[in-house]
Amino acid sequence: MAATGFAVEHFYHGQLLMGGRLAGEARQLASSRGISPELAADAVKDAPLPALADNQVGSLALVRGRSTPFIFVQSVDRGGQYPFRHYLLVPPDGLRALSGNLRGVLALAQTQFPTYEMTGQTLPPVTLLPSTTPTAAQQEQAMLNLMTITSDRLNVIEIMLAAIIKGVPIYVRGAPPELPKRITLIEGLLSLLPPPARYGVTFATHTTSDVPLDAQVRFVADDMPLSPDVLEYTWGEPATRGFKPEDDYARYIRSQLRLDTGLVIEATSALTPVAGWRLKRGDSMTDALAYSSYRLRVDESLLNHQPVGANEAARILAEDPTLSDELRVVYINHLLAFALVLDEDENTDLLTVVAKGQPELERAIIEAMRKALVSGKHEMVYRRVMHWLASPGGFKGMYWIDLLQRSALANAQALVNTGDAVGLNQFLADVRAAPNAADFVPVLPQLIETAIPLASRDRNLAETVFALAATVLPAEQLQRVAAQPGLVAQLPQSVGVLLAQVSGKALAAAPDGLLARVVADFGGHWRPLIAIRLTELVTLSGSYELLDSAAMETLANAAQTPFGETYDSTLRWLARSLSTDDLQQILDPPARFSLLQILLARGAYPELVQMMAQQQRLFFPGDKQLQFANMTHRLFLETPLSPDQLSEALATMTERNVKPMTQAMAYFGALQQQHWSPEMASRATELTTLVFNNRLIAETIAPEFLAELLNYHVERQDQAQAQRVAGLMPAPAARKGETGLQVMITLYRQLSWNNEVQATALECLRKYVRRLSGAAGASAANRLGRELSDEVRVTLDATRTMHQVLGGEQIGDYAYTLHTVAQFLYDTGFSYRDKNNLPSVNSLMSDMDSLSGNLSNDERQSLAAGMLEMMDNIAALAAQHRSVRSREANEQIDALVNGSGTASTILDVFRVMGGYFARGKRLALKPDQLITLHPLGDRASHNLLREVEQINRLMASALRALPPDHKFSIGAAAIQGDIESLWGDLSLVERRTLVRDLAIDLQRIPDLILMITERYDGKVLQYDSGLARKLDSNRQRPENTMEFYRFVHGYFAQRVR
């Protein structure tokens, strides 16, 4: 829109002026920039308006186009073969801006026309100026003119108005040729419509039968044939012909026109906003005008206090934005009248939509409701206001709440006055259960006081009143209510017994479970509330003997209900009041557990941790720590909380440095309570880290707990966490017999989704078998191999054998013993390697006499016996080996060392082990350059005793594991696999320290044993042989290492007293 009007694109269409005369075909002569050839061609096709001869202005038409909404066209006869036309493409907004004033569009018509000798000239747009609605006088004159034309035939006017509304074409015949007179008829019909409805009424002041032109009002030539779907009117006649439509609005206007044209003007003015709204939302003219006249009738009925249906009024109030504030109040009062009589919600709910946020309308509703309350309609007012306040989109604010409270008190008093105990009981129950129950809190004491007299005669009402008093009254006021004898008499008998105990008036001790019984005697809905408030009264009175396990369990259950949230501060106060050491010792264990549950349920996590520490100190000394941890597990398992609440509670335990075992069991309980849900994923990870970093937890708890944790990680295929948990399970499983064995079978089957986790599972089975005793280990290994696979069987057989060979020692401890053995054998073995240079008897006796450290008689006896045992062990190891491998082959030894052979003797096993640490490299046995003639070196006697004991322990373990009389065959790969498993348990620092000695010692020992026993005389092992006696008496020089051992035996045996 331009600053002063609307820009209208336009063009001229006709013949060119050639040689002073019009010639050629009709064409587009000149146009504004917005006119395209296609647009112009469509306009010409849509509006081929013929010219009205002998008329300076010609003919005019306003029609709808296919490419543009409206076309205004003027056609004049300039003496050529074709009419000269001016086409203007009127924008819809411009047409609306005329406010229904036809003169505005007629202003576009011209009386002077240009001529063109050539095409292509560009024209400026034409400006369409906005208009105002015709004045009342102008509209009245237009109506009078119309009545004159129709000879005051109102039926003719009604039919023509109905045709315009219904979209029925009107053909006007016999009209005067003067354009102003024809326009008068159009103006007269438009004046009967509200201004918004006049927009878009099309017309043509002249049409002929050979020109198709679509307009609602057409002035036609006399030869135009009559169509059955057209209304025809002949100028000045008192009747119409053809199709005669009917319309309510047209009928209504006729009724007003009959009375006074001024009434029509008032009606069209009043209907202007209504019709405009309906048309803008897409209604047809028929529907818009029908609704407009209907709205006007309803308005008049309500203003004149005539009956109108509530549904009708509600619909208009809800949908029609054109209602004035004054009319809205009228409609609201009408609906309120219905609501207070019929007590229906559907239509009065619309009041909250219409009036909410509009203070004047809300005040009008409140005032009407107050008047109704004063007039005795308290029940209706209460229900209506209650309904509105409880609705999400209802009224809110202090005035509404005040009205609710007043109506509630009035309603309660009325029920008391009529003795309606059932009605009052239901009323109070509804108040308590209302979504907006908080709105009643200020008047609840008054409601209770009002109800007590009637409650003293009705048990159900008495229970409701007592429960309501427990809901809102402070302890002192609640005690006063409980002291009302009439009220108490109507309550369950147990209540009177309890109150007598609390007041100190009881003549006998309270029966067990009294407080819990009182709570149970009330209705289910009230029980949590009664439990909390009665426990409060009991605690205030100091009657702690009433707080038995049943009472405290009831209180803990109440803390987990919505009442727990409402009375959170009361529950915390109760827990604090009962937290002294003296009171904790009065309470029985289940009652103390319930106190912990209350703190956990109420989110009092710091206080929970504090009370847990207190109970641990008082009731769970050092030997009962596992009991305390199990109680903590039960606490978190049985107290329902959300994942977020559990997470916060667990975090508080961590922050307050609760012991790891207790924390772990709390985590297990929380995760089990939530069924290991995805929301607890972070907690599961934290638990895994906690248990992994505190191995004593895994050693102590039942394997089923770790199995659950493992299963959680397995289901998620979280490899890292699953492997960590799996590594912890052998210890607890080994303690559980058959149950633990089944746990390990399940573990192996679970860890199967890739090679890495399968290797972890196999490692867990190794550790599990190592932890079992001999018979149990053999049975478990056989069962595992039978149920799982041959690979598992072979692996575990090797594990069990190697565990026995090592005497159950860790590889690190075994390494130190092994080094002692290797060094002793080396020192004593190479001292007798050179047969030409052997120690003399005197030299040996001197060495033996000079051993530092004095041994006791028992120690000398132990050392003497130990030397014989060592000789037997060495001989047995050598004999076992030579019975299988009579001749040593380098290829066999190399295969054992590199892990590809098969071990059939203990010495083979040592070589396989040594090969693992030497990375498959065979190490030759070489003597040091300086070999002394002092086999025991500088050993002290105590060290000698210790070394002999270590040697015998190591050799005996190996011989028990693989006895000489039992043939066996173990793959080198299986042995090295088990050694690798044991090796992985050591730290990197330990491995670096031990690996060289292990590689050397394990390969030296077989070579040294075979070297020492290479050519010894078996008689040296016999008790009564001559050789043995001579060596025992230290009278004969030893010729080899085995004889030296016998010599040492004899030396210490002779000195046993």
C-alpha positions, 0 to 999 in steps of 0.5 A: 500500500502506497502512502496515500492508497493502493497501487493498481496495475492496469492496461488498455486494450483496443485498436491502434489509431492509423491514419486518423482512424482505428484499425487492426485487431484489438490488442494490448496497447499500453500497460504498467510494469506489473502487467505481463502478456499472460496476465493481460491475456487472462484478464481479457478472456475473463472480462470481455465486457461489451460497451454500452452505446451512447454513454460517455462512461460506457459500461463497468464491471467488477469480476473475479479473474483466474490469474488475479482475484479481482478485475475492474474493467471499463468498456466504451464504444469509440466507433471502431470495430472493437470496444476500447477497454481499460483493465485494472487488476484490483488487489483484495486489500485495496477492495477491502479498504473501500469499507463496502463503499461502491463509490470508491471503486467507481472512482477508477472509471474514466471519462477521457480516454487516450489514443495510441498509434503504437504499442509498448508504452509503459504506464504508471500504476493507478492509485486506489484511495481507501474509503469510509463506510457510507454514512447512515444518510447515504445508506438510507438513501440507497435503500429508499432508491432500491425501494423506489426501483422495486415499487416498495416490494419488500419481497422482491428486495428479500429475494434479490438479497438472498440471491446475492448471499447464496451466490445466485446470479441476478439478471436485471432487464429493462434498466434505464441506459443511464449508468448512475441509475443502474449503479443505484440498484447495486448500491441499494442491495449492498446497503442491506449487507454489513460492510465486510460482506459487501467486499467481493460482490461482483457486477456488470452494468451491461452484458449481452448474450454473446459475451460470457461474463461471470458477475453476480448482478448483471444488467442484460439485454432484452434478448438474453434467454432465461436460465433456470438457475438464475433470478431475473428481475425486470426494472420497476416490476413488483415481482421476480422470475426464475430461481428464488432462493431463501435466506435467514439473514435476508428474511431478518433484514426484510423484517427490519426494513418493514419497520424502519430503514434505520433499524437495518442500518443499526443491524448492519452496523452491529453485525459488521465486526461479526460478519467480518470475523466470520468472513476472514476465517473462511466462511462463505457469505451465506454462513457468515451472514447467517451466523451474524443474524443468529448472534444478534438474536441471541444478544437481544434475547439475553439483554431482554432476559429471554430464554437461551440455551446454555450450550448456545451461550457457551459456544458463542462465549467461547468462540466469538471474539467480537463480543464486547466486555459488556456482552461478555458479562451478560453471557457469563451471568447467564451461564452462572445461573445455569451452573448454580441450578444444574451443577454442570461443568461442560459449559461453565468451564468455558468461563475460565477460558474467557475470564481468566486474566481479565480482572473485571470479568473475574470480579463479576464472576466472584461477585455473583458467586458471593451473592449465591453463597449468601443466598444459601447456595453454599453447596453449589458454590463450593462444588463450582469453585472447587472444580475451577481451582482444581482444574489445571487451567482454572481460576487461581488467586487469593480471592478464589481461595477465600471463596472456596474456604468460605463455601467449605465452612458453610457447607460443613456447618450445614451438614452438621446442622442436618446431622448428616454424618455420612455427607460430612465424612465424604465432604472431609474425605474429599477435602483431604484428597483434593488436588488443591488440598493446600488451599484448605489448610488455613480453615482445616482447624475450623472444619475439624472443630465444626465436625467434632460434635457430630463425629462423637456420634459416628465412628467413620466420621470420627476416624476421618476427623482424627486423621484430618487432625493428624494431617494438619494440627501441631502436636499440642493441638492434636493432643487436645483433639485426642483428649476429646472423650466423645471422639476417642470413644468412636475410634478403634479401641486400640487408640484409647489404649495407646492414648492412655499409655501416652498420657500416663493413665494406663493401669497396665503395661502396653501389649506388644505391637500396640502402636502398629495395631492402632495404625492397622485399625485405621483405613488403608489411606490414613495408615501412613499418616497415623503412623507418623503422627502417633509416633511423634506423640509417643516420642514427645511423651517419652514412652519409648517402650511403645516403639517396638519393631512392629511400630518402627517398621510401620513408620519406615513404610510410612516414610516411603509414601507420599506422606513421607514427603509431607512430613519429612521434617517430622520424620527427620526429627524422630530419627534425631530424637532416637539417635542417642546411644542410650535410646539406640540400645533400648531399641531392638535390632529391627527397630534400629534397622527401620530408623536407617530406612527412614533416613535413607527414604527421606534423603537424609544421607549425611545423617544416615551415614552418621547413624550407621557409624553409631550402630556399627560402633555399638552393635557390630564390633570387629568380628561382626563387620560382615554382619553389618555389611550384610545389613547395609546390603539389605537396607539398600535393597529393601528401601525403594528409591529412584536411581538418582536418589540411590546415586546420591546416597552412595556418593555420600557414603564415599564422601564420608569415608565409609568402609569399602566392604560396607560401601560395596554391599550398599552398591550391590543392594542399590543395583539389585533393587533397580534390577541392574537398570541402564540408569545405574550403569555408572554405579556398576562401574564404581562398584567394580572399581571399589571391589577391584581395588579392595580385594578383601571384599571379593575374598569375603562376600558370597560369589553370587554377588560377584556373579551378578556384577559379572553378568551385568558387564557380560550382558553389555559386553563390557570387556574391560569391566567383565575381565576385572570382575571375573578375576576376583571370583575364584577366591569366593567361589573356592569357599563355596563348594558345589555352589562355587563350582557352578559359579565358575562353570557359568563364568566360563560359558559367559565369557565367550564372545571373543578370544581375549575374554575366553582367555580370561575365563580360563585364567579364572579357572586356573586360579580357582583350582589352585585355591582348592585342596588336593582332593577337592581340586582334582574333583573340580578340575575333572568336573570342569574339564568334563562339562566345558572342553578337552582344552579346559581339562588339559589346562587344569590338569597342568595347573593342578600338577604345577600347583602341587609341584610348587607346593602351593607357593606363589611363583615369587616365593618359589623363586627364592627357594629355587635359587637356594636349591640351585646354589647349594647343589652348585656349590656342593656338586662342583666341589667334587667334579674334579676327582683329582682334587677332592677335599680331605677328611681333615679339611672337611672336619675343619670346615664342619667345626668352624661352622658359625652359630651354635645349634640346639640338640634338636636342630642338630638332629633335624639337620642330620635327618634332613641331609639323609632326606635330601639324599633320598630326594635327589636320588629319587629325582635322578632315578625317575629321570633315568628310568624314562630317559636312559640317555639324554638327547640334546634334541629332547632337551631343546624341545622341552626348553622351547616349549614344544616337547613333552615332560615325563619327569620332574627334571623335564618339568624344571627344564620346561619352566626354565625355558619359559623364563629363558624365552626358549634358550638353552643355558649350559651348566658351567662351573665358576673359574674358582672352585674351592675345596670347601663345599659349604662355603661360608655358610653358618650352621643355622643357614645350612639347616634352613637351606636343607629344609628348603631343599627338601620341601621343594623336592618333596612337593615335586615328588608328591605331585609326580611320584616316581612310581607313576608315569605321566606325560604333560605337554610343555605348552600346558606347563608354560601356560600355567607358569605364564598365569602365575608369572602374571600375578607378580608386579613388573618390578618383581618379574625383572628382579627374578627372571634371570635367576629363574631362567638359570636355576630351573635349567641348572637343577636338572643338570646338577642333580644328574651330575651329582648322581652320575656315579655314586654308590647306592650303598651310601643311602643304606643305613647299615652299609659299611660305606655308610658307617664309615662316612657317618663316623667321618673316618672316610673321605667322600669321593662324590657329592652324595658321599659328602652329604652322608659325611655331613649327616654323620657329623651332626648325628654324632653330636646329638646328645 
